[in-house]
Amino acid sequence: MGKATREAYGATLVKVGATHPDIVVLDADLSKSTKTNEFQKAYPDRFFDVGIAEQNLISVGAGLAAAGKKPFVSSFAMFATGRAFEQVRNAVCYPKLNVKICATHAGITVGEDGATHQSLEDIACMRVLPNMTVVVPADAKETEAVITWAADYVGPAYVRLGRAGVDDTTPDGYVFTPGKSLQLRDGKDATIIACGALVGSAIEAAEILAKEGIDVRVINMASIKPIDKVAIAQAAKDTGAIVTAEEHNVIGGLGAAVAEVVTETTPVPMERIGTQDTFGESGTPKELLAKYGLSAEAIGQAVKKVIARK
Amino acid sequence: MSQLSKEQVSLVTNMAKQLRLDIVKEVTEAKSGHPGGSLSIADLVSLLYFVEMNIDPKDPHKADRDRLVLSKGHAAPAVYAALAERGYFDKGELWKLRKINEMLQGHPDMKHTPGIDMSTGSLGQGISAACGMALAGQIDKAAYRVFAILGDGELEEGQVWEAAMFAAHYKLANLTAFIDANGLQIDGPVASVMNVNPIDEKFKAFGWHVLVVNGHDVEALHQAIEEAKQVTDKPTAIVMHTVKGKGVPAMENQVGWHGKAPSEEQCEEFLKAIEEA
């Protein structure tokens, strides 16, 4: 198991902070958890805690951006995108302001804190907003690439980060480009398109399936908006079946975004791994992934099911 | 502290009258909009745009300009009128307010309207954005000032108080918030819908420097703004007692004129009343 994406976020913020004096970081009393405290230690004059006030967090970010700063604002995904949804919509996306919302503790792998803190709808809420770019890095290395990109990108972006450690899947030398996916494994029988913590599980599933003679392509779709339509259409054409995997509600998330492209370009059978329109509960990340059908085993079953439907 | 010259008083007073004429015509042409709360801030907006603010209509984005965030974004007709009168755009735009394919949106849009510093309209958010701008100025040790105009009903939004805490905590002395205390909101008097009073005590308790003035007395407003400039360790709230619909007797203190357009006939009558006042 590799580092959590939030760890890489904090470390990369410190790095880009050195080369980007206009970066300002805001947090809402969670800097030790989101890891923005790393930036605070390095650049105390450019870090501001707004306290437990997420609406103000987002709107102050908008004001900083309107005055020429490059704010990175952080909280848990639940609060940054849920509590402050309308601020993100009206104060950031509508005027297309240069605010980076980097939210941690997304998904069910938040674990023991339970349903109130497990954001399973943030991808949907953020990708529906015009002008918003939505990115879900899979591991520490990809997070570093995404935050490095975000430091130079001008416009609103949402970066979804996790609390728990994840498998490292990103190769050395990787550069993040919005709208570009990363093929991690080729195959001809079906394609698994995953994001975030489930990219590692997708590879694990593909390896198990390979032993059974099933040859699966695996794509890491970190850029959910814009999405890599070319890679999705190609996967549908080449393999004839697609399974998506995310720790998010199947409604509105990666699976829905991929389904939109598949139905409009290259209709093929699909299965979507994700939470099935339900809230989570307390438990360890591993227990929760198993219980809510987000394991490598569940992905493998979905692949077999989708192949049978071809 | 400097006082307004006679010429300045006359300019601001005349322009306030012009803004009121523009507001009534804008809303009539648009057949919708918010005349009451636009008229109540006309004196302040005239003062800010014609005397107080360091701005350049030829360079709306210049870095060291003073900023105005109309947190009560529905009063856009007042600011649009001031921007047009200052030459940010052709005055003819005012009569196309709220029309499809036109520049002037129902609520301020910073992307498409020169001179608008922040997109607003959803209440309670503008003051936070103004805090962000003031913070940026503080980080850069810039000389510019940030002004925000809020409604009294708007103070019912919890976010206003998140921002109020923030501004005091970070000692945003370059931020001045005007509270347009006209006493009315859509569902009735503020005091009976959801009482926000006492406004001055609330801001004091949140750590602000607070002044209470007659919002239609431009010399008093000027003195308050001058005093705010002298305060170096806290933001200033200027609570303005105003009359909703001020300048149009038929609209004054009438809750029904919060968000309603006059008919053509009413418009003629109202313009005449403003002219003759």
Interface residues (C-beta under 8 A of the other chain):
Chain A: V24 D45 R46 F48 V50 G51 A53 Q55 N56 I58 S59 V60 G61 A62 G63 L64 A65 A66 A67 G68 K69 P71 E86 Q87 N90 A91 Y94 P95 K96
Chain B: A63 R67 V69 D109 M110 K111 D117 M118 S119 G121 S122 G124 Q125 S128 A129 A130 C131 G132 M133 A134 L135 A136 G137 I139 G158 Q159 E162 A163 M165 F166 H169 Y170
